[in-house]
Structures are given as structure tokens and as C-alpha cells.
Amino acid sequence: MMNSVSPSPSPAAPDAGEPAIRAVGLVKRFGSVIAVDGMTFDLVPGRIFGLLGPNGSGKTTLIRLLTGMTRATEGTAQVLGVRMPDRANLARIGYMTQGDGVYPSLTVAENAQFFAAAYGVRDAGQVEDALRLVDLADRAKTIAGTLSGGQRRRLSLACALVHRPPVLFLDEPTVGVDPLLRVQFWGHFRRLADAGTTIVVSSHVMDEADRCDELLFVRAGRVIARGSGAALRDESGTDNLEAAFLRFAGETEAVA
Amino acid sequence: MSARRLRAIVRRVIVEIRRDRPSLALLFIAPIIVTGLLTFILRDTSSPDVRIAIASAGSGPAAGLMTRQLSSALTGAGMTVTEAATPDDARSAVRDGTATVAIVLPANLAGGKDAQIALVTKGLDPAGDGAQIQAVSSAILGSLASSLGAVLPTVTHETVYGTPSSDPMAPFAPAIVAFFLYFFVYLLTGVSFLRERTGGTLERLMATPVTRGEIVTGYTLGFGFFAMLQVAVLLCWALGAVHVPAIGPLPAFSLGLGIAVAGSPLLAFVVVLLLALGAVSLGIFLSTFARTELQVIQFIPVVLVPQFLLSGVLFSVDNLPSVLQPLVHVMPLAYAVDALREIFIRGADLSVGAVQIDVAMLAVIAVLFAAVASRTIRRDVV
């Protein structure tokens, strides 16, 4: 199935000790709605971070703030030491959006080539590597619009990492993906992280959470808890993350 | 047929349209704008500003008297009249634009039907010329009826450029080519950029180091390529006349409209291409305000139909109600139509001032629209 192509070392991996991603007092308001309500955290390089929370808790807005797709109302977002939004820095960031965001009338290879060019990649081998990584190399000439949902999701992932970014944001990457493929996806993420890539994955599926090195529970625009799956379970005194999330959510409710 | 199900469908349709505010608004606004504009143009078209250069082919005191008599009658009708020394002087006054109509009186004005009064116009604007000729000839005949009695001379129409009514399609062909190009390029870009916005690919693209300028320029060049092909094919069709001989039962026919072009087809091509580049930006710009492809189409009566009415395609720009005149100056189609008529009928090239202004304005509008369009591509808005 999936070929284990190990990605080459990230071009500009930050020094150890320096956080790959830093949020300081991050706030985003849309009119009277507060999507992100004061988030402060550092994420160290080479690990997989899971943003966990219900729909509408602010995960996508947080990712958009960190990638510079939207401007913070207050506070700052930094990726690899550069304050976002920063256009040039986008060459070192991969972003897989919630929607597939591929061109349906282009072939699989054409889509990957287009985004490679947009990221300034000159080496054609990187396009092949990315397609091999998501097991679409033999579908290179297929028109993207005729792919199955899962295949389109894989193409979308290939387009997000075709430039081998040291930081990768994945917004609900496994939605609509069958269980087998989900296992493969997580296999990729692990290999990328082992090679030094910092990965932020948002999800509202708790059973995926244990595959992350560290979890950030997000609720109503705030990080309500942080730690490894095991640590969060211990701290909340429950044996599953769903219950742990509810426990932490209940505590913040009581405080508020 | 179940009344209950039927009611559910009717209600759903009404709710859907009611929530689509832009469509709902355009449903009423578009026809009001278009019919209002059309009524305004047809009803309030200002009487043409007629400037006459009059000369007589004859000489002597009788001819001079007749010229002066006519002059005062025309002045009395509110027209500006200058007497020219010779018929040629009168014609060149029309050519250089100091006069809009030249009246050339024959030597034998009292000669009844055989006597021909020639009215000379420039010939670039059929609708405008028509209005001028109508105003002048009725004033002339009214004045002559009192002095010459029942036997009135014939009034003929000549043009400085081209020949009047030899090919009624000639003045319209360039305008219609320009309009259709503008229309289709707008539609094509508007819809495909909307897909880029709604399909999530624009958001993706904005997550790369690509700049807005690169996106707009890339679209302009990409669609410009197809616009170029379209213009080339349309111009070949309009100008060409390939005779196909009779084959068996098929009669001989000719392929192409066979419209005569006095100037350079290449210059015409450049003018239309500039127009098309502006249309690409217009499509990108308006796609910001559309949520669906239907809405892109609904912008047509609001954005394109007024251009069609105000750019001299059918109605003379000069005779439009004065309130609408300033609008003409911001419409790219008006500059393209004017330039194309200069090129097609008058044979103008880039040394002619009017063409220079038209080309410059088309370029300015294209650049301006590209700048505005790129402002609509914001990382925030996507």
C-alpha cells in the first residue's frame, strides 16, 4: 500500500529549544462573535500536536491565524520565529484546508505540479515523492474530479507537503476518510514528524487523539487543557479522552 | 397531486429565493435600470448640436443671396452656421471636426427636382449622422419652401469617410464584435474565478507565497490568450469573404461577413484585446460580490447592458441625454467602439488623435481594473 518514502530533512528546521509555533494572547473577533479568545502557547519542533474540540470551538480560526490567512484582532502568532501574516514565510508552511481545494479539471500530477510551482519548488522529483507518499503515483494522469473522496483527500495532502515544509497544518485531514486510509495517514504524519516536521492536526474525533504527541483541548476559543493523552486522562481521573474533555469543559464552565 | 407536498415545494422555492438577497434585489433592480435607461435615452435624447459649414457650387449674387438666406434660416433654427468659400472648404471643415454637417448648394438651386443639395457628414457614427441629416434637411426644406414654392430640390447625403448606406452592417460590425468579446470574457472569468473562490483553491493558493498581483496578471494573460483567439476568429469572420463555388445542388455562397475595413486589422485586434484584458479584471472584481454562478450572470443586465446602451453600439454617444454623458467617459466599451469605427471606416491609424485617446483610455481602464480586482483577493476575505 503506502510506500515509505521518508521526506528529506526539512530545509529550515528551527534550532532545538526555539518553538516552531508560538501564540501570544491570540484573539480573533468576527463582529460580536469571539472565535479565538486569548490563546497563548509554544509548540516545539518535530512533534505532532492535536487540536481537539467540538465543531465551532475555534480550531479552524486558530489554524488560519497561525498560517496568516486571517489577521489577529489582538496578540501575535509566530511560525518559525516569523510573525504571521508573512507571505515569504508561507514557503515553509504546509496547509491542508478542510475542503479539498484541488482543481477538479486538472490531473493529479498537474494539481501537485501547480502547487509545487506556487511554493517555488524547482525539483520535479518532489512532486513525484509527494504523490508516492500518498500512494497516488499510479494515478498521476487521472483527472482530479473523477477521484473518489478519499483519493481527493490524499491529493490534497500531497499538495500541502509538496514543498517539504518544516511546519504542517492539517485541518481535519481525516474527515470522510475510511478507517484503513486513516491509519495510513497517521503513518505518514508520524514519519514526517520523525524527520523533524512540526505537525498541527485539528480533529473532533477523540479516538485519533492518542496518535498525537501532545493534545490541546479547545473549547469556545480557549485552550482548556494541554498534555499527552495519558497525562490528560490521569489528570481528569478518567480512562478515556472523551470523558476527560467533558471533565475539563465542565471545570471551565464552573469557573466561568 | 398532494396539496401538502405541493405546498412544501412552493414554500421551499420561495424561502430559497428570499434568502438569496442579491438575486432578489437584482430581480427588481435590473429591469428597472435597463428600462429606465432605455426610456431616458429614447425620450430625452438631446437635439443634436448641429454645426454647419455652408458653401455654394455656383457663383454670383444669386447664389450668394441664397446662401445667406439659408444661413439665417438655419441660424434661426438654433444651428451654428459658418459660410465656407468653396464646397471643398466646407467638406474639410467636417473632416477636421469644426463642422458636423457641410451643406453644398448646387448652382441651379431653382432647377426643381434636378437640383441636388448635398449634405456631407463624417460617416463614423450612423445614428448620430442620421439625426443631424434629419434636422438639417427639414430646416432647409422648410426654408426653401417659402422661397422656391412647390418645386423643391433633392437632398442627398454624402459622407467624408465611407459611403452612406452602402453597407448598413459596416458601422455596426466593429461595435458588435467588441461587445460580444467583452461579454464572453467577463462571463468566462467571472465564473471561473468564482469557482476558485468557492472551491477552496483560492484559499489554498493564498496559503502559498503567490501574490495577488501574480494571480490577477496570470488570469489576465491566461484568459487574454483565449480572448486573442476569439478576436482573431471574429475578425476573420467579419472581414473575410471566402467565395465557395457552387458544388452540385449547392448554390455558390460566400463565407464571412465581408465587411470592408479601411484601416489596419492588426490595430483593430490590439484595441479589442485591450478591451478584453479589462473584462478579465471586471470578472475577477465582480466575482467578489457573487456567491453563485447564477449571480455572476445576473450582473449582466446591471453592468453590461448599460454599457451596450451607452457606448454608441446602437445609439449615438453624442446625442445621449447630457446627464448620461459623464458615464460614457468611464465605459471601456465606448472607447473601443469609437476606436474601431475610426479604424474600420475612416482608416485611422495610431497617428490619429482620437485613436490615441481611445487606446490610452482602454489601457488605463485595464490597469485600473486590474488594481481594483487584485484588492478583492484578500487573504482575510477568502
Interface residues (C-beta under 8 A of the other chain):
Chain A: T67 G68 M69 T70 R71 P85 R87 A88 L90 A91 I93 Y95 T97 G99 D100 G101 V102 Y103 P104 F115 A118 Y119 G120 C159
Chain B: G199 G200 T201 E203 R204 L205 M206 A207 T208 P209 V210 T211 R379 D380 V382
